[in-house]
Every structure is written in C-alpha cells, then in structure tokens.
Amino acid sequence: MTTKQNLLKQLLWDTNISLEDVSAVLTNERQRVGSFDKKKIFSKCLESYSWFTILEIFTIHEIKELLTEEVISKLRSKSLQRKYLFLHEYLQQTL
C-alpha cells in the first residue's frame, strides 16, 4: 500500500468507501462515491492533516483548484480558515 493510499484509508476510516472508489474520484474517473466528491475529500484532508501531508495526496495544482473560498468557509476551525485563506490568496498570485 502506498503512502497516499494509507493516508486516504486513515482519513475515511469511518466510511464504507473502498480505496479504489476514492482513487476513482480523485483521478476524475467518477464524480462522487457516496456523499464524497473531490472537494469533500479535500476538505476532510484540510481538517485532518498537516499541509505537508496534504501535499502527499494532492498536487499543488490540484490544491490551487480545490482550495476555494467556498471550501475554506466550510472548515470548522476559524484558525484553519485563516491559514488556508492566506494560502489560497498566495497560490492565486504565484501559480
């Protein structure tokens, strides 16, 4: 099992979603599996993992695409919202 697969397995431990289905969503082969689409998986990563761990799951270009103000506003922690809003603005300017 790769590091990415292991991280995704840990992330979705409380669901009945297979790694194959999650991978299909992340590679855009499927739009969603259960209630999870790519944005929701990404949001769960933001709330569960450090920045460097997230980089093991998503490319910087995927992060730039997925890290929207809508996603940020739905994060439960205000400190995470501030952190990722700053990162969102930085990525929009530099990439």
Residue pairs with C-beta under 8 A, 6 or more apart in sequence:
1 9
3 56
4 56
4 57
5 19
5 23
7 49
7 53
7 56
7 57
8 19
8 22
8 23
8 41
8 57
9 19
11 41
11 44
11 45
11 48
11 49
12 22
12 36
12 41
12 44
15 34
15 36
16 34
17 33
17 34
17 36
21 30
21 33
22 33
22 36
22 41
24 30
24 33
25 31
25 32
25 33
25 36
25 37
25 38
25 41
26 38
26 41
26 57
26 58
28 38
31 37
36 44
38 66
39 66
39 68
39 71
42 58
42 63
42 66
42 67
42 71
43 71
43 74
43 75
45 53
45 54
45 57
45 58
46 54
46 71
46 75
46 80
46 84
47 75
47 76
47 77
47 80
49 57
51 87
54 63
55 63
58 66
60 91
60 95
61 95
63 91
64 91
64 92
64 95
67 84
67 87
67 88
67 91
68 88
69 85
69 88
72 81
72 84
72 85
72 88
73 81
75 81
75 84
